[in-house]
Amino acid sequence: MPQRSRRDEQVSATREALLDAAERLFAEHGVHAVANRQISLAAGQGNNAAVSYHFGTKTDLVRAVARRHAERIEVGRQRMMAQVGDSADLRDWLACAVRPVTEHLENLGTPSWYARFMAQVMSDPALRADMNEAFMDASPSMRLLQENLNRCLPDLPAGVHAERGAMTRHLITQMTAERERSLADNTPTSRASWGETADGLIDVIVALWQAPVTPGR
């Protein structure tokens, strides 16, 4: 039994090392520019087949990287949504979309690669739909969040709601990636902290959702 336990620990450590290496390399170079052997080498694995052995395809690996962050963010979002309760304030619910992400990034410390990894993945049409599905699976609270946004904006047409949801995701992804990159490069940032970054994002996203709708939409 102890020998099996040590083996399990070794497998877990290898998987985590591969996930860390993949996240960093994907963030810096893009998913398709990185070969599995580069990930194995960066993770300290001599076996070039380590990625395939532990994860399967590259898409499976990308999903695994995304899932481990989504699960941690989900914990924070569920806690925040419980505090919001049955609020009818649009800002409260949009904060639930933004702050769990920025708080997670703050907890990761500097340097981190998650925001830039997501920016790379979400800019790839071949991966974006798959990642959206993976996040919905790992983040059941997102469905409740969408329902409450509908409740706050009952007259917003369904197509416009979907469009503004996509805009919201792009803003969160790109602005957090920009700040993460600046922190990693030790260059000036537009906001002094992740909390202030969240404030700015929420201000803009609230205005986005409350913007008038052109007749005919």
C-alpha positions in Angstrom: 0.0 0.0 0.0 2.7 2.6 0.8 4.5 1.8 -2.5 1.2 2.4 -4.4 0.8 5.7 -2.5 4.2 6.8 -3.5 3.4 5.9 -7.1 0.2 7.9 -7.0 2.1 10.9 -5.6 4.7 10.6 -8.4 2.0 10.5 -11.0 0.2 13.5 -9.5 3.4 15.5 -9.3 4.2 14.7 -12.9 0.8 15.8 -14.1 1.0 19.0 -12.2 4.5 19.7 -13.6 3.2 19.1 -17.1 0.1 21.4 -16.5 2.4 24.1 -15.2 4.7 23.9 -18.1 1.9 23.7 -20.7 0.2 26.7 -19.2 3.3 28.9 -19.3 4.4 27.8 -22.8 0.8 28.2 -24.2 0.5 31.6 -22.6 3.9 32.8 -24.0 3.8 31.2 -27.5 0.2 30.1 -28.3 -1.2 26.6 -28.2 -0.3 25.5 -31.8 3.2 26.8 -31.6 4.2 24.5 -28.7 5.0 20.8 -29.3 4.4 18.1 -26.7 8.1 17.4 -26.4 8.7 21.1 -25.5 6.2 20.7 -22.7 7.8 17.5 -21.5 11.2 19.1 -21.5 10.0 22.2 -19.6 8.4 19.9 -17.0 11.6 18.0 -16.5 10.3 14.8 -18.1 12.7 12.9 -20.3 9.9 11.0 -22.0 8.5 12.9 -25.0 5.3 10.9 -24.8 4.6 12.1 -21.3 1.9 14.5 -22.4 0.1 11.9 -24.5 0.3 9.3 -21.7 -1.1 11.6 -19.0 -3.6 13.7 -20.9 -4.2 12.3 -24.4 -4.6 15.0 -27.1 -3.3 18.5 -26.9 -7.0 19.7 -26.7 -7.4 17.4 -23.7 -4.3 19.0 -22.1 -5.7 22.5 -22.8 -9.0 21.5 -21.2 -7.1 20.2 -18.1 -5.2 23.4 -17.7 -8.4 25.5 -18.0 -10.4 23.1 -15.7 -8.0 23.3 -12.7 -8.4 27.1 -12.7 -12.1 27.1 -13.4 -12.7 24.9 -10.4 -10.9 27.3 -8.1 -12.6 30.3 -9.5 -16.0 28.5 -9.1 -15.4 28.2 -5.4 -15.0 32.0 -5.1 -18.0 32.7 -7.4 -20.3 30.4 -5.4 -19.3 32.1 -2.2 -19.8 35.6 -3.7 -23.2 34.7 -5.2 -24.4 33.3 -1.9 -23.6 36.8 -0.4 -25.4 38.5 -3.2 -28.5 36.4 -2.5 -31.6 37.6 -4.4 -30.3 41.1 -5.3 -31.9 42.8 -8.2 -28.8 45.1 -8.7 -27.2 44.4 -12.0 -23.8 45.5 -10.7 -23.9 42.8 -8.0 -24.3 40.1 -10.5 -21.7 41.4 -12.9 -19.3 41.7 -10.0 -19.8 37.9 -9.6 -18.5 37.5 -13.2 -15.4 39.7 -12.6 -14.1 39.5 -9.0 -13.7 35.8 -8.7 -11.3 35.9 -11.7 -9.3 38.9 -10.5 -9.1 37.4 -6.9 -7.9 34.1 -8.3 -5.2 35.9 -10.3 -4.1 37.9 -7.3 -3.8 34.6 -5.3 -1.6 33.1 -8.0 1.0 35.8 -7.4 3.5 37.2 -9.9 4.4 35.9 -12.4 1.3 34.1 -13.4 0.3 32.8 -16.8 -3.4 31.9 -16.5 -4.9 35.2 -18.0 -2.5 35.1 -20.9 -3.2 31.4 -21.4 -6.9 32.2 -21.6 -6.3 35.0 -24.0 -4.5 32.7 -26.3 -7.1 30.0 -26.1 -10.1 32.2 -26.5 -8.6 33.9 -29.6 -8.5 30.5 -31.3 -11.7 29.6 -33.1 -10.9 25.9 -33.0 -10.5 25.9 -29.2 -12.9 28.7 -28.0 -16.2 26.7 -28.3 -14.6 23.7 -26.6 -13.2 25.9 -23.7 -16.6 27.5 -23.2 -18.2 24.1 -22.8 -15.4 23.0 -20.4 -15.9 26.1 -18.3 -19.7 25.6 -18.2 -19.1 22.1 -17.0 -16.6 23.2 -14.3 -18.6 26.3 -13.4 -22.3 25.4 -12.7 -22.8 28.8 -11.1 -22.4 30.5 -14.5 -25.9 29.3 -15.5 -27.4 30.8 -12.4 -25.4 34.0 -13.1 -26.9 34.2 -16.6 -30.4 33.6 -15.1 -30.0 36.5 -12.8 -28.7 38.8 -15.5 -31.9 38.0 -17.4 -33.9 38.8 -14.3 -32.1 42.2 -14.0 -32.6 43.0 -17.7 -35.9 41.3 -18.7 -36.5 43.4 -21.7 -33.1 42.8 -23.3 -33.5 40.7 -26.5 -32.0 37.3 -26.3 -29.6 38.0 -29.2 -28.3 41.1 -27.6 -28.0 39.3 -24.3 -25.8 36.7 -25.9 -23.7 39.3 -27.7 -23.1 41.3 -24.6 -22.2 38.2 -22.7 -19.5 37.5 -25.4 -18.3 41.1 -25.0 -18.1 40.7 -21.3 -16.0 37.6 -21.6 -13.6 39.3 -24.1 -13.2 42.4 -21.8 -12.4 40.2 -18.7 -10.0 38.0 -20.7 -8.1 40.7 -22.5 -7.9 43.2 -19.7 -6.7 40.7 -17.1 -4.2 39.3 -19.7 -2.9 42.8 -20.3 -2.4 43.4 -16.5 -0.8 40.0 -16.0 1.7 40.7 -18.8 2.6 44.1 -17.4 3.2 42.6 -13.9 5.3 39.8 -15.4 7.4 42.3 -17.4 7.5 44.8 -14.5 6.1 47.6 -16.6 3.5 50.2 -15.5 -0.1 49.1 -15.0 -3.2 51.2 -15.4 -4.5 50.2 -12.0 -2.6 49.7 -8.8 -4.2 46.4 -7.7 -6.3 43.5 -9.0 -9.1 44.9 -6.8 -9.0 48.2 -8.6 -8.7 46.4 -12.0 -12.0 44.7 -11.1 -13.6 48.0 -10.2 -12.7 49.4 -13.6 -14.0 46.3 -15.4 -17.2 46.3 -13.5 -17.8 50.0 -14.2 -17.4 49.4 -18.0 -19.3 46.2 -18.1 -22.3 47.6 -16.2 -22.4 50.4 -18.8 -22.2 47.9 -21.6 -25.2 45.9 -20.4 -27.2 49.1 -19.8 -26.4 50.6 -23.2 -29.4 51.3 -25.5 -30.4 48.8 -28.1 -30.7 49.9 -31.7 -34.3 49.4 -32.8 -34.8 46.2 -34.8 -32.4 44.1 -32.7 
